[in-house]
Every structure is written in structure tokens, then in C-alpha cells.
Amino acid sequence: MIITNALLVKYARKLVYAPLSVDIKQINTLMISNNVSMIPIIPGGKNNLALIRRKSIWKYMIENQQKLPELDEIKEEPLPTVKLGDSLDDTLEKIRSNSAVLLEDEDCVFRKILTPKSVAESLFEFSTKYVKINNLEDRLKELISGLSIESVNEGLTTEYKNLSRGSGIVRPVPDLDKLTMIDYELILDNLWDSFRSLQHLDKPMMIKLLKESRIYRNNVMHFRLTDEVSEETNPCDLVLKILPHT
């Protein structure tokens, strides 16, 4: 599976660019008013011609007794460009080498810019999701560890046989530390009455939340982006709030 720039686009910044006809004072004003350190020269938002960096302006002024430069004296090669469906690995390498890349829309217009901050914020979001998933799996393992190994094995073996009808292949029951989210779901569904600490809860509602947590987990692990679940009410958090501490 190729991970694309769709992972970063949520945190891409709105691109601030200038037409070919600007002068250095207009560039300075754009930088200060928009709190950016570089301005691409992109007439019409489509023709990526050059780049002006704030540090280049300052360096020129220091070396030339505060004289403002002409754009031709400090302009650089344009930033590299990427598209939404391009490989994330390639984009990260371009950001590392150039400090930013321009994101080209389907209509060939540049509207957003990807920077190291875009990468950091995206990674923070996904690392937060990973922690929530890991915390839920740890809690479920603790809960299940209170049951006998025999009952867990028997329950899973029965379910595996039901799931394998037609193929004739029954998967072996894994060790406790290798259970998957669907295993947790099957165990709670079939051995619900064995969990004394859960008897005050509604079984169908809990199983539904576990199914939603499994889907959430799979989406995160496979970098499938979805806006269907907000982080404030994601199912992993809801299950963690409901499950008792062992």
C-alpha cells in the first residue's frame, strides 16, 4: 500500500504567493502580514516561476548597508511541486531538501503549501490515535486475563470454526498477547456472562462499540482517512471510559 500526501493535506497551510509584477516592498508586506518566511512567485496561481525567502532579503540588506534588493538579485529556483496522490515518502524527501513543497490541485492550481510543521502536526495526530488504540487493547487484555485460558480457547475455537465454514481451514487460537480486535469482540460476545464486572452494562451496545473500535483501529493502522468519527467521541475513548479497571 502506497501512503500518499492525503495524510498531510489536513495540515497544509494556505499558500501565500505573489504575481510576477510585485516589488520587494510588496513581498515584505506580504510576508509580515501573513507571518510567512517565503513567497513563491506564481502568476495566476498556476505558473511556478521562482521563490523569495525572507532570509535572503535580510542577508542582502546586511551585506549592502540596509539597501533593499531587487527581486532578480535574490530570487531562487521555485519550490518543488507535488500532487495529492503522490507518494508520501517522495514528498517527505522533497520537504527535507527544500523546507517546503507546493501542493497542486486537480485543476493545476497551487493553493496550499506543505512544510515540516505540516508533517509534525500530522504525525502527532496519528501518534495520538495509536496511543488510544494501544490503551484500549491493554485494557481488554487485562479484562480477559481474568478468565481461564481454557474458556477463552474454547470460545475462540468455536467461533473460528463457525467463521471457517466452507473453507475447511480453522486458524489456531493465538496467545493472549497476540489477540486481535476481532478476537476481543468474539470473546466478549461469547463469554459475556463470565465477566462479572460487565453485568451492569448492555451487551449489544458494548459489542457495537467494539465493532466500531475495530473499524477505527483498522482505518488508523492502514492510514485510511475518514471524517466520520471525531477524535472527541471516537469509539476507543468511549469503550475505555465504560470498561472497569481491573
DRENGUVEX-349760 format. One line per field, with one value per residue (C-alpha): residue number from 1; x, y, z. Coordinates in Angstrom, 3 decimals. Each point is the difference from the previous one (the first is absolute). Layout:
BEGIN
num: (NUM_...)
X: (X_...)
Y: (Y_...)
Z: (Z_...)
//
This chain:
BEGIN
num: (1_2_3_4_5_6_7_8_9_10_11_12_13_14_15_16_17_18_19_20_21_22_23_24_25_26_27_28_29_30_31_32_33_34_35_36_37_38_39_40_41_42_43_44_45_46_47_48_49_50_51_52_53_54_55_56_57_58_59_60_61_62_63_64_65_66_67_68_69_70_71_72_73_74_75_76_77_78_79_80_81_82_83_84_85_86_87_88_89_90_91_92_93_94_95_96_97_98_99_100_101_102_103_104_105_106_107_108_109_110_111_112_113_114_115_116_117_118_119_120_121_122_123_124_125_126_127_128_129_130_131_132_133_134_135_136_137_138_139_140_141_142_143_144_145_146_147_148_149_150_151_152_153_154_155_156_157_158_159_160_161_162_163_164_165_166_167_168_169_170_171_172_173_174_175_176_177_178_179_180_181_182_183_184_185_186_187_188_189_190_191_192_193_194_195_196_197_198_199_200_201_202_203_204_205_206_207_208_209_210_211_212_213_214_215_216_217_218_219_220_221_222_223_224_225_226_227_228_229_230_231_232_233_234_235_236_237_238_239_240_241_242_243_244_245_246)
X: (0.000_1.379_-0.594_-0.748_-0.036_-3.631_1.487_1.403_-2.538_-2.093_2.950_1.151_0.135_-1.792_2.513_0.952_1.508_0.672_-0.380_2.961_-0.561_0.708_2.948_2.025_-2.072_-3.172_1.754_1.060_-3.536_-1.429_2.476_-0.667_-3.784_-0.310_2.772_1.858_3.710_-0.196_-2.088_-0.208_-0.417_-2.975_-1.903_-3.641_0.725_1.119_3.432_2.582_2.862_2.178_0.311_0.883_1.206_0.026_3.479_1.297_-1.433_1.581_3.349_0.074_-0.876_2.693_2.597_-1.142_-0.463_-3.771_-0.655_-3.061_0.739_-1.635_-1.952_2.321_2.919_-1.444_-2.528_0.620_-1.096_-3.695_-1.069_-0.669_-3.619_-2.003_-3.533_-2.444_0.475_3.819_2.040_0.445_3.575_0.966_-1.691_1.784_3.338_-0.869_-1.027_3.240_2.065_-1.978_-1.783_-3.393_-1.902_-2.978_-3.137_-1.575_-3.785_-1.827_-0.569_3.780_-0.268_2.287_-2.052_1.867_3.550_1.400_2.726_1.800_-2.726_-2.636_1.898_0.429_-3.679_-1.133_2.347_-1.190_-3.611_0.725_2.246_-2.847_-2.345_2.520_0.244_-3.787_-0.160_2.858_-1.625_-3.262_1.731_1.915_-3.245_-1.708_2.954_-0.214_-3.705_0.388_2.955_-2.498_-1.559_1.400_2.140_-2.087_-3.251_1.580_1.518_-3.264_-2.028_2.375_0.351_-3.781_-0.169_2.928_-1.765_-3.169_1.961_1.852_-3.045_0.442_3.788_0.691_2.985_-0.204_2.614_1.741_-0.852_2.763_1.718_-1.605_2.534_-0.729_-3.779_-1.508_-2.883_-2.371_1.185_-0.888_-3.374_-0.642_1.091_-2.254_-2.891_0.226_1.228_-1.897_-1.569_3.472_0.959_-1.538_1.241_-2.027_-3.386_-1.268_0.599_-2.092_1.642_-1.281_1.111_3.468_0.456_-1.045_2.605_2.674_-0.858_0.276_3.320_1.285_-0.927_1.605_3.153_0.232_-0.479_2.794_2.414_-0.499_0.058_-3.536_-1.230_-3.583_-1.997_-2.792_1.382_1.111_2.933_-2.153_-2.411_2.017_-1.139_3.304_-0.379_-3.624_0.820_2.890_-2.313_-2.551_2.243_0.870_3.611_1.168)
Y: (0.000_3.392_2.729_3.263_3.707_-0.342_-0.710_3.542_2.116_0.687_1.939_1.693_3.795_2.354_1.088_3.667_0.848_3.063_0.871_0.781_3.773_0.456_1.869_-0.750_2.283_-1.833_-3.303_1.241_1.131_-3.345_-1.876_2.099_0.162_-3.752_-1.099_-2.002_-0.255_-0.641_1.226_-1.972_1.974_-1.691_2.113_-1.059_-2.664_-2.398_0.988_-0.825_2.301_0.841_0.290_2.922_-0.852_2.427_-1.088_0.909_3.519_0.448_-1.379_2.395_2.985_-0.877_-0.288_3.164_2.572_-0.515_0.485_-1.881_-2.522_-0.338_-3.236_-1.278_0.289_-2.380_-2.200_-3.744_-3.032_-0.736_-2.428_-3.550_-0.940_-3.078_-1.287_-1.483_-3.552_0.116_-2.228_1.385_-1.332_2.032_3.096_-0.306_-0.162_3.135_1.827_-1.047_1.330_3.182_0.853_-0.012_-1.218_1.407_-2.137_0.055_-0.444_-2.057_3.171_0.662_2.952_0.404_0.835_-1.699_-0.501_-2.948_0.736_-1.879_1.320_-1.731_-3.264_0.464_0.788_-2.959_-2.391_1.341_-0.684_-3.572_-0.716_1.161_-2.434_-2.830_0.638_-0.156_-3.294_-1.467_1.082_-1.689_-3.240_-0.031_0.484_-2.817_-2.317_0.771_-0.742_-3.288_-1.112_-0.479_-2.922_-3.498_-0.699_-3.082_1.958_2.605_-2.682_-1.917_3.106_1.139_-3.501_-0.235_3.401_-0.753_-3.180_1.968_2.589_-2.658_-1.837_-0.623_0.308_-2.861_1.867_0.867_2.457_-0.829_2.001_2.576_0.768_2.656_2.648_-0.626_0.365_2.311_2.431_-2.504_-2.586_2.360_0.549_-3.758_-0.725_2.636_-1.008_-3.702_0.183_3.098_-1.687_-0.950_3.663_0.917_3.571_0.550_-1.235_3.514_0.889_-0.665_-2.768_0.983_3.606_-1.078_-2.444_2.755_2.346_-2.706_-0.467_3.754_-0.001_-2.784_1.998_3.124_-1.969_-1.456_3.424_1.466_-2.894_0.085_3.813_0.124_3.511_0.508_2.875_-2.257_-0.170_3.042_-0.409_1.351_-2.942_-2.780_-3.504_-0.956_2.834_-0.902_-3.657_1.012_2.248_-2.773_-2.994_-0.481_0.011_-3.428)
Z: (0.000_-1.017_2.582_-1.777_0.783_1.074_3.435_0.176_-1.843_3.126_1.421_-3.188_0.279_-2.340_-2.610_-0.059_-3.384_-2.131_-3.714_-2.201_0.210_3.755_1.485_3.118_2.235_-0.962_0.695_3.447_0.766_-1.072_2.190_3.104_-0.359_-0.588_2.384_-2.632_-0.764_-3.738_-2.906_-3.255_-3.197_-1.696_-2.533_-0.002_2.580_-2.749_-1.325_2.693_-1.016_3.000_3.775_2.285_3.521_2.902_1.026_-3.464_0.343_3.425_-1.161_-2.953_2.202_2.554_-2.722_-1.809_2.776_0.362_-3.694_-1.233_-2.750_-3.360_-0.358_-2.725_2.427_2.605_-1.742_0.163_-1.949_0.602_2.699_-1.186_-0.576_0.972_-0.486_2.483_-1.295_-0.046_2.308_3.502_0.115_-3.067_1.412_3.351_-1.800_-1.979_3.183_1.695_-2.896_-0.701_3.297_-1.781_-3.059_-1.883_-0.165_-3.457_-0.197_-2.613_-2.035_-0.045_2.402_3.025_3.099_2.857_1.226_1.965_2.546_2.819_2.312_-2.159_0.435_3.762_0.589_-2.089_1.818_3.353_-0.962_-1.032_2.994_2.262_-1.741_0.378_3.733_0.381_-1.875_2.029_3.274_-0.995_-0.985_3.309_1.936_-1.901_0.650_3.711_-0.027_-1.861_2.137_2.843_-1.871_-0.206_-3.027_-0.687_-0.281_-2.279_-2.246_-0.129_-0.848_-2.744_-1.466_-0.345_-1.690_-2.304_-1.118_-0.738_-1.963_-2.004_-1.274_-3.689_0.021_2.387_1.441_3.695_1.234_3.284_3.102_0.628_3.280_2.178_-1.018_-3.695_0.047_-2.605_0.350_-1.564_2.557_2.852_-1.602_-0.331_3.557_1.547_-2.216_0.900_3.594_1.107_2.999_1.265_0.460_3.346_-0.248_-3.192_1.102_0.678_-3.673_-3.103_-2.037_-3.502_0.516_1.147_-2.885_-2.411_1.506_-0.295_-3.674_-0.547_1.867_-2.268_-3.103_1.487_0.803_-3.514_-1.592_2.088_-0.494_-3.764_-0.206_-1.336_0.633_1.093_1.449_1.197_3.546_1.968_2.361_2.829_-0.277_-1.631_1.025_1.649_2.492_0.640_0.726_2.265_2.004_0.428_0.742_3.676_1.151_1.119)
//
